[in-house]
Amino acid sequence: MKKFFEKYDLIKISGILVLISVLLTWVIPYGYFSGSDMVIEDITRVGLADFMQYGLLGMYYFTVLVTFLFVLGGFYQVLSKTAGYQKLIKGICEKLKGREIPFVLAISFVLAAICSAANEYFPILVLIPFVITILHRLKVDKISAFSATFGALLVGTIGSTFSTKVVGYINDAVGSTVDTYLLVKILIFLFAYVALNIFTCARISKSKKDKKFEEYDKFEIDEVKSTKKNAAIWPYIVCAILIFVTIVLAYFPWSTWEVTIFEDATNWVNELSLFGVPIISYVFSNFVSFGTWDIFTIQFVMLFATLLIHWFGKVSLDEVFESYGEGFKKMAPVVIILLFVYMILEFAVMFPVVPVIVDWIASLADGFNAFLAFIAALITSLFGVEMQYVMSLAGTYYAATFAENTDVIAIIFQTAFGLISFIAPSSAILMMGLSYMNISYKEWFKYIWKFLLIMLVFVAIVITILVLV
């Protein structure tokens, strides 16, 4: 057992938080907020049957994320075996050799910026295996590669500007708007981006001097196939461009920016009729406009791209199915970690004890106290996993109780959620990324704690200024 947890320390660390979530239900009563009032009921203990039941229900509640990870694995396993894709990767790496740091800075900014604005951050993961393969071939160490990809998504979370996945839920809960402290959010984004990449670039330089390199790419290309001179790379260039453009167009909040062109075009296509019959809608069902896509939709894009690879990349269906099976197997550990993370959320929502803790923290001061609110937001974010649940567990209470401070509360909850996401065993992006790249929690903590300390001081200064002005 000891060797198992040494090898799979992410399961251990997330399992500990699952256990804490369970134990809290044995000592703290069930509670919830009704406006600004605290309603406390009896203790509702999570028993063994509940534990097993909700563990299995995670597969049901979050099926879309499970299938997304499996399809992602299958898609990239197919790509990794095609000569054209392998040739494309080698060509890119030859151009970038010696320019690793500029590439890291550029790709980190792009990923962070997309995450900061996009409605959903999970679809952005479609781009990351491609980037990681390039970084791996450039001999960028795995911690730096993680920081430039998954770490960039976490920067986009703490510095969220328009994302409905973060800012949208906060605005709904506290009554703020996307314009509320927008410049402050941009400042937080830029500071986090610069601070994280200072550590990343320093580590890259140091690792290059040490000349130590540990393999980490799950979908490393085949050196034998990539030497084929007649392998066409144009289908893969087109595929990469289309996927990137699709993610940007499909998941940006166009309605927030009052851009209606995609919605109008989609309605026109859906209503297109032949002899009074909406033939497009009958045959294909209604298309969903850009800006309103969900996680299921991007999976169809990957499956369609796989068909294009089959047709133009001359990959047989047998190879496609075999590769998807191999990809599923490679992504299985990531899926397991994901289910552990969301089990924490299930217990926090189904057996809510966090509101009782939040109420106790808030009662330590008369009136609004930004410091206590930040602590409450950190604790809620630790168990809430996603912003919508963080706000339902505690955010709405703060908005109702301290209505005159809602703008500051919005920043407090966003920064607390963003900070905890860099280190919490309940951070989906963090734990999936660590599992994907086979990085232990200890390795990540040793790297990130200084950055977190700097960010904590910076956030404290920002919140103090906002409270005083």
N, C-alpha and C positions, 0 to 999 in steps of 0.2 A: 504493500500500500504506500509506503514511504517513497519508493522509487516511482510509483505511478504519479504521485502528486508533485514530485520533483520534475518529472517530464511534462506533466500537464498542470503547471502551477496556476494557469488561468482558471481552470475548473475549480481549483482549491480556493482561490481568492474570491471568485464570484459565488461559489458554494457557501463560503463563510457569510457573505452578505445575505444570501437566501436564508440561511439559518438564523441570522439576526432578525430578519424580517418576520420569521415564524415566532421566535422567542418573544419579540415585542408584543405579539398578540396575546401572550400568556400573562403579561404583567400590566399592560395598558388597556383601558377599556376602548371599545368601539366608539368613535366620535366623528362628527362632521359639523361643518359650519352651515348655518341657515342665515344668510346675510352676515351680520356682524355678531350673531349669537352662536355660542358653542352648545351643541347638543351631544350629551354623553349618555351612552347606553351601557349595557352589560359587557363584560369581557367576552369576546368571541375567539376562542382559542383555535389555532390551526392544528388539527389532529393529523394523524398519519394518513387517513383516508383522504383528507383535504389536500395534503401535500402531494399525494400521488395523482389525485384528480386534476389539480391545477397544473401539475407538471405536464400531463398529457394534453390538457386544454390549450396549453401554449402553442402546440402544433396546429390547433384549430383556429385560435384567435389571430395568430400571426402567420397564417399559411402563405400570404402574399410575400412576406420577407423570406420565408424558407424556399419557396419556388424560385424567387428572384436570385438567391445565392446559388442555387443548383444550376439554373439556366446560365448564369454568369460563368460558372465553372466550366460547364459544357461548351459554351461558346468559345472561350479562350483556349480550351484544350484542342478544339478543332483548329483554331488559328495557329496554335503552336506547332502543328504537324504539317502545315502547308508551306511549300517551298517559297511561294510568293511573299507571304507574310514574314517568313524568316529572312528573306533577302531584303525586305523593306526595313526590318529592325536593324540588320547589320549595316545597311546604308546610312540610316539615321545616326547610329552610334559612331560610324566613321567620321561623320560631319561634326559630331559633338565632342569627339575626343579632345581632351584638354580644355573643354569649355563646360565642365561639369557644374561648377558653381553658378554661372549665368543661367544655365538650363534649370537648375534647381530653383533659383530665385524666380524665374519666369513661370515655371509650371506651378510652383507653390502659390504664387499670386493669382494665377488664373483659377485654380481650383478653389482657393479661399474666396475669391470674388464671386464665383458662381454660387457657392454654398451660401454666401451672405445674402444673395438676392433670390435664389431659387425657392419655389414652393416646397420641394422635396429634396432632401440631401441624399437619400439612398440611391436614386438613379445616377448620381455623379460617380458612384463606385464603378460604373461601367467603364469609365476612362482609366481607372487606377491600375489594373493589371498591365495595360499597355505601357503606361509610364514606368511602372516598377520593372518591367522587363528591360526597358532602355537603361534605367539606373543600374540595374544588376549587371548588364553588360559593360557599363562604364566603370564598374568596380566601385560604385558608391556604397559605403557600408549600410547595413540594413536599418540601423537606427536613424541615420540621416535620410534614407529613402522613405522610411515610415513618416518622419517628420515632414518631408516635402509633399507627402500625399495625404495620408490619413490625418496627420497633424494640421495640414492646411485646411481640411474640412472643419476641424475643431476651432481654428482661427475664425473661419467663416461663421461658426456658431456663436462664439462670444462677441464677434463683431457683426452680428446679423443686422441688416439694414431694412430689407423689404421682405425677407422670407416669411411666408405665412406659417411655416413649420415652427418658427420661433417667435418672431415679432407679431405675426398675425394672431396667435393665441394670446399673447400678452395684451395686445390692443383690445381684443374681444373681452378680456377679463377685467381690465382696469379702465377701459374707456378712452385710452390714448389713441393716437393716429400714427401713421408711418412717418409723419413730419415731426413727431414729438422727439426732441433731442436728436434729430437725425445727424447733425454735425458731430455730436458727442459720440454717437455710435460709429461713425466713420473714423473718428479719432481713435477709439478703442480698437477698431479693426486694424488700422495702420500701425498702431503701437504694438499690438500682438504679433502682426506679421513681421515687423522689423525685429522685435525681440527674439522671436522663435528662430528666425533665419540667421541671426547673429550666432546663436548656438549651433545651428545646423552647419553653417559654412565653416565655423571653427572646427567642428568635428570632422567634416570632410577633409579639410587640410591636414588634420592630425592623422587621420586614418590612412591617407595617401602616403604620409611619411613612414608610418609604421609598417605599411605593406602587408597588413593582415586583412584577410577577406573571408567572410563566411557566406556560403551560398544561402539564398533565401527565396529565389523566384520559383513559384509553384508551376509556372508555365514557361520554363526556359525553352528556347528554340533548339531545333535539331540541327547540329552543325553539318551533318551529312547532306540533308535535303537542301539546306540554304546555299550550297555551292552550285546548284543547278543553274546554268547560264541562261536557259530558255524560260525560266520561271517568270511569269508576268507579275508585276507588282501593282499595276494600275488599279485592279479591282480592290485591292486592300487599301490603297490611298483613298479611293472614292468611298469605300466603306467607312474608313476612319473619319473622313470629313463629314459624311452624312450622319454618323452617330453623334459626333460632337455638335453639329448644327442642330440636330433633332433635340438633344438634351437642352441646349440653350433656349431654343424656341418653345419647346413643349412644357418646360418647367419654370419659366420666368413668369412673374405675376403681372401679365399684361393688363388685366382689368384694374389693378392698383394704379397703374400708370395711365389709365384711361385710353389704352390702345385697343381698338375694337376690330382692326382689320382681319385678325385671325378668326374671331368669333363670327364676323359677318361672312367671311369666305366659307367657313364650315357650314353655317346655316344655309347658304346658297347651294352648296353641294348636297346637303341632306334633303333640301326641298326640291331639287332638280327633278322634273317630272317628264314623263313620256306618255302622251295621251291621257294626261290627268293622273298618272300613276307615279308616285315617287320611287322610281325604279332603283335608285342608288340606295335609299334607305331600306328597301325590301331585300335587296341582294346582299348588301354589306352591313346592314344595320346602321344606326346613326354614328357618324364620325364624331370624335371628341375634339374640340378646338384646342389649339396650342394655348398653354397657360392653365389648362384644367386636367392635364394627364395625371394618372395615378401610377403606382408602381407596377401594376399588371401590364400597362400599355407598353412600357419600355421592354418588357420581356418578349412581347410580340415582335418588336424591332430586332432584338437579338436573334430570335428564331428565323425571321425573314432574312436577316443578314447571313445566317447559316445556310439558308437555301441558295443565296447568291454565291456563297463560297463553294457550295456543292456544284452549281452550274458552271461558274466561270473559273473556279480554282481547280476544277477536275478532281474533286474529292468524292469518292464513292459514298453511297448511303451507308454501306457497312462501316466505313471508316468514321462517318459522322456519328452513327449510333454508338460505336465503340468508344469514340472520343468523349461523347457526352457521358457515358458510363464512368470513364476515368475522371472526367471533370467533377462529376457528382461525388466521387470518392474523395477527391482532393479537398472539396469544399465542406465535407461532412463535419470536420472539427470546428469550422467556423459556424456552422448551423447549430451545433451543440452549445457553443458559447452563447450564441444569440438567444437560444431558448432559456439558458440560465439567467441571462440578463432580464428577459421579459417575465420570468417567473417572479423576480423581485417586484416588478411592476404589478403583476396580478395580485400578490398578497397585499401590497400597499393600497390598491384600489378596492379589492374585495373585502379586506379586513382593515379598514382605515384607522390606524392609530397615530399616524403622522399629524393630523389636525389637532389632536390632544396635546402633542408635544409643542406644536406651533403656538397654540393658545397659551400654554404655560410660559413659553419664551416671551411672547408679546406682553404678558401680564407683569413681567419684571420691571416694566417702566410705565410711567403715567404718560399717556399720549404716544405719538409716533417717535420711534427711536431707530434711526437708519442702521446702526450697528447690529441691534437685535434682529431687525428685519432681514439683514444680510445673512445672519446665522440661520434664521428660520428658512430662508430661501435655499441655503446650502444643504441643510438637512432634508428639506422636501425634494430638492433636485437629486440627492443621493438615492432616494427611493422612488422618485417619480419617473425616471428614465426619459420620458418625452415631455416637452414643454406643456402640451395640452393637459397632462395629468398633474404636472407641478402647479399649474394655475388653478385647476379644479380643487386640488387638495389644500392650497394655502393662498394662492394669489387673489382669488375672488374675495376672501376674507379681508385681506389687507386693503383691497380697493374699496370695500364697503365700510370698513372701520376708519380708515384714514383717507377719506375721499379728497382732502385738500393736498395730499402728497402723492397722488397717483402717478404723476410723471416721473418722480424720483423712484417710486416703487417699480415702475416698468424697467428702469435701468438696473435697479438692484437685482431683480429676478433674472434678467437677461445675463448679467455678468456673473452672478452666482451659478447659474446653470452652465454657462460657458466654462467657468473655471473648474467646476467639479467634473465636467466632461473630459478634462485632460487627465484625470487620475482615478475616477470612480470605477469600481468593478461593475457598476450599473450603466456605464456609458457604452451604448451600442456600437458607435463608430470606433471608439478606442479598443474595446475588447475584440470586435471582429477583426480590426486591423492587426492587433498583436497576434491573434491566432493565425491569421492569413500569412503573416511574415515570420511566424515562429519566434516571436520575441517574448521573453519572460516578463512578468509584471515587475520583477525586481530590476531588470535591465532598464526598463522604461522609467521607473521611478528615479533611479540614479541619474538619468539624463535630464528629466523634466522638472525636478523639484526647484532648481534655481530659477528657471523661467516662471514657474508658478508663484514663487515668492516675489519676483519682480512685478508680475501682473497683479498680485494681491495688493501690493503697495500702491501701484498705479490706480487700480480700481478704487481703493480706499480714498485716495486723493480726489479723484473725479467725483465720487459720491459726496464727499465732504463739501466740495465746492458747490455742487448742485443743491445741497441742503441749505447752505448759507446764503446763496444768492436769491 
